[in-house]
């Protein structure tokens, strides 16, 4: 910092202000300091900054799976929010084989220079009920929850399935068939429960669910199987990939969507990917979850931790296209 100050003809305090993004520096002075930084190869010392300011300006994100659509969108949203506030993002992949996954993830994350931690917890873990965040590392969990010891936030997994099932029944379908996600997924279990409860509450027959794996191929297999059942006129799939696969599977048998069988999905993940998209779906607001999770962890880093046990739910939104037929007409 002394070298940069000498090269730019300014004080070390001015270099510090430029390094920390302070606006209290004239543009021409800032440009001169940045030019000196570049020539000398200067970069801030994060350990020193943390000792001085009490923060690393970095948020950790832990997850089991980086491949799911929801996790990718939430991670993208957290990174965007963090960058807007001058924070970096450190990503840690958790291992489901660990005896205590949450505790182990915190122990691993504490090895890195992070101020707080967001856990994207899409599957059930052995230490969820007993997990207590450490005092020196604020933790927010994106999971269905709730937790007795940690603030949580998530989509309305149960509600989106109930709304989709009620919508299909309102269109005159006698029952709704379901393509579920993998049973280790909390979201899949909750969506299946929302579907089943809706049918039971109305005294409607509950068909056996097909257990998929979130991928289109499992949806394709389910579509072909359900198409062979003459009583099947409506399918609710737990995500859009399986719903789209189901449409392909149904039409491979000579039947058509929605004339013969109506299909709905969840996420609205195919918008902008599949041309002339016809799939009616429940849109999840992943960017809102990311913004809220980052806001909560930042609030905790500033000493104002949200109450343990508080659960924030973001409602889903129905997007009507043309994959559902109204049998009442």
Secondary structure as UniProt FT lines:
FT   HELIX           2..8
FT   HELIX           12..19
FT   TURN            20..21
FT   HELIX           27..40
FT   HELIX           46..53
FT   STRAND          58..63
FT   HELIX           69..84
FT   TURN            85..86
FT   STRAND          88..93
FT   TURN            96..97
FT   TURN            99..100
FT   HELIX           101..109
FT   TURN            110..111
FT   STRAND          116..120
FT   TURN            126..130
FT   TURN            135..136
FT   STRAND          138..142
FT   STRAND          152..155
FT   HELIX           157..170
FT   TURN            171..172
FT   STRAND          177..180
FT   TURN            183..184
FT   HELIX           186..201
FT   TURN            202..203
FT   STRAND          210..211
FT   HELIX           216..227
FT   TURN            230..231
FT   STRAND          234..237
FT   HELIX           240..252
FT   TURN            253..254
FT   TURN            257..260
FT   STRAND          262..267
FT   TURN            271..273
FT   TURN            275..276
FT   STRAND          280..283
FT   HELIX           286..301
FT   TURN            302..303
FT   TURN            308..309
FT   STRAND          311..314
FT   STRAND          317..319
FT   TURN            327..328
//
